[in-house]
Amino acid sequence: MSLMVLKLVLVLLTLAGNSARISRSCMNCIGKVEGGGRFCNGDMASPSCGLYQIKKKYWKDCDTGFSWRLTSAINFQARRCISSYMKRYEGRCAKALGKKTSSLTCDDYGRLHNGGPNGCSARSTLTYLKAMRKKC
């Protein structure tokens, strides 16, 4: 077994038990709102890459085992990254909203994706929430 295949298997096994409750339809909605392609775009101070417009700092928190650009460009890897990121910060989001993690909605996950670890309490993510409701 090649080293790359072994690494992929280990990453997938690690992530399998480390995914948030974010649904496929919610992921699709976030992709529609972000509207990125396979490439990176300039976005204020830092570039964002792929359909979900993943920033390097976001990628570091999701720990996929693959490069930032590869993770962002491959839909399967990007979704794994987002799921891992959500799992990491959903407790903080739920606490900010006075909810249990099991009660988080797609709107909440969208705000977390857009605003980072404190996105659920950031007023700036309310605009993103409006975009989600309009496109999804």
N, C-alpha and C positions, 0 to 999 in steps of 0.2 A: 504494500500500500504506500503510495507516495506521501510525502510529508504534507503536501497541500491538501490532499483528500483527508488525511488524518486530522489536520487542523480544522477543516470544514466540519467534519463529524463532531469533533469536540465542541466547537462553537455552537452547532445546532443543538447538541445535547444540553449544553449549558443554558441556552436561551429557551429551550422547550419548557422548562419549569420557571422561567422568569418573565412571563408575559402578562401584561395588564389585561383588563377586561374590555379593551377598546375593540369594537366590532369592525368587521370588514366594510360595512356600509359607512361607518364613521371614517375609516381610513380613506375610502373613496371620496368622501366629502372634503376632507382636508386636502387631498390631491387636487380636487376641482378648484378649491379656493386658492391654493398656492399656485397652481397652474404652471409649474416649472416644466422644463423639458428634461433632457438627459444631461444638460450642460450646467455650468455654473453661471450665475448672474450677479452683477454688482448690486448690493443691497446696503445702502447707507455705508457703514464703516467696514462691513465684512461680507464676503461673497457667500451666497447660498447655492446649493447644488441639487439637481435632480427634480423630479416631479413634486416632491414634498419640501423643496427648498431647505435642505438640511445644512446648517452652519457647522463649521468645524468644532466649535465649543459643544454644540448639541451632540455631535457624533462622538466626541470624547466621553460624554456621559452615558452613551448607549452601549459602548464597549462591544462591538461586533467581532473584533479580531481581523477586520479587513480595513483597507485604506478608506479615508473619508470619501474620496471621489468614487471609488468602486461601490462602496455602501450606498451612496446617494444615487448612482446611476442605475443600479440593478433593483428593480421594484421589490423583489422578494427580500433582498437585504435591507432596503430602506424601510420596509414594513417591520422587519425584525428589530431594526434600530428604534423605530418609533415606539413599538410595543415595549421594548426594554426601557426606554426613556420614561414612558408613562408609568410603568411599574415602579421605577425609581422615585418618581415625584408625585404619584397619585395620593399618597398619604398627606403630603403637604397641601395639595390642592383641596382635598376633602376637609382638612382642618380649617383652611381659610374660608371655606364655604359653609362650615358647620354641618357637614354631611359625613356619612360613612363612605369608605371607598367603594363599597358595593352599590352605592346610590349615585355615583358619578355618571353624568350623561355625556353624550357626544359633544354637546356645547362646552362642557367642562374640559374634556380632553382637547378640544380645539383651542381653547384659551391657553391651556398648558403648553400645547405645541407652539403656539404663536408667541407667547410671552415668557417662555422659559419656566424655571422652577417656581417662580412666584406669579406666573401668568394668571392663575385663578383669582388673585386678589388685585391684579393690575387693571386700572380703569382703561388703559390703552388697548386692552384686548377686547373691549366691548365692540369696537369697530369690526374686528375680525369675526366676532360672534354674529353681527348683522350680516356680514358677507356669507357666513355659513348658512344662515337661515334663508338668504336670498337664493343661493346656488344649490342648496340640497333639499 
